[in-house]
Amino acid sequence: MKKIRIVTDSSCDLNKDIVEKYNIEIVPLNVAFGDDIYTDGEIEKDEFYKMMANSPVLPKTSCPSPERFMRSYEGEEDEILVITLASKLSGTYSTAVLAKNMFEEEYPNKKV
């Protein structure tokens, strides 16, 4: 029986119990307030909302690097199911596909 790993980005908003139960790998997006960049999860929600209220600019998100996605694909599983934001909403999908191509070249026995 093949083992499958589930990978998603931090826009998924899954609760901790589901993530732990199914061993889901969450690749964090980046959040920028002006020149200050945070990895999603680095700051608590309360702090995020305070920053949003006090900042003259709205926060922006950016996608994880292909290397970060590649690290999330590593493991003993035979296949990896990747679920991201839609390609029209974010560059995260394109980054995940780029990482998939790089990963499958390096590990031809794995399927993403």
N, C-alpha and C positions, 0 to 999 in steps of 0.2 A: 504494500500500500504506500502510495506516494505521500510525502509530508508537504504541507503547504504553509507558507508564511504569508501573513497579511501585513501590508505596509500601506500607511496612509499619511497624509500631512496633517498638521495641527489645526487645520480649518474644520476637521471632522466633528469636533465637539462630542466625542464619545465619553461616557462616564468611566471612571477608573475601574469599576468592577468588570465592565465589558472588556476593557483593554487587557486587564490581567487574566480574565477567564479564557480569552482566545489568544493570548500572547501576541497582541497586535503591536507592531512597531510603528511609532509615530515620529515622523520626521518634522521637526519644528520649522515653521516659517520665521522670517526675521521681521521685526517691527522697528521702524525708525521714527523718532521724534526729532526732526531737524537733523543734526549731526550725530545724535546719540542713537546707536543701534543695539537692539536687544534681541536675543533669541527667544521665541515664544516660550513662555514658561519661566523665564528668568525673573520676571517681575510678577508680583501677585496682582490679581484683578483689581483690588482696591487701589493699589498704587498706580496701576495703569489708568484707571478712571480719574484719579487725582491729576495725573500728568496731562491727561486729555483736557481736563477742565482748565488747567493753568497754562497750557502751551498755546502760543500764538498760531501754531501750525497744526493741522490735523496729522495723525500718525499715518505712515505708509507701510505697506508690507512688501517684502521681497521674497522670492523663492529661495529654497535651499540650494546649495551647490550640487552638481552632479556627483562629486565625491561623497557628499553626505548621503545621498540616495544610495550610492554603491555600498557604503558601509552598512546601510539598513538591509541590503539584499544578502549580505553574508550570513552564513549559518548552515546548519545541516539539512535544511529543507530542500526538496527536489524542485519545487516550483514556488514562485512568488507572485501573489496577486497584489497589484498596486492600484490604489484608489486615490485620486487627487481631485482638486478643483477642476472644473471644466476648462479646456484649453482657451476658450474665449474670455474667461474671467481672470486667468493668471498664467504666468510663464511656468508654473510648477509642473504642469503636465509635460511640457516640452523638455524640461530639465530631467524629469523622471524617465522619459523615453531615451534621452541621450545617455543617461546613466545605465539604462537597460542594455543599450547597444554595446557600451563599453564593457559592462559586466559579462554579458553573454560571450563576448569575444575572449575575455579572460577566463571564463568558466563555461566552456561549451556544453557541459553536461547539465547545466542549470537552465531553467526556463522562467523568464519574467514576463 
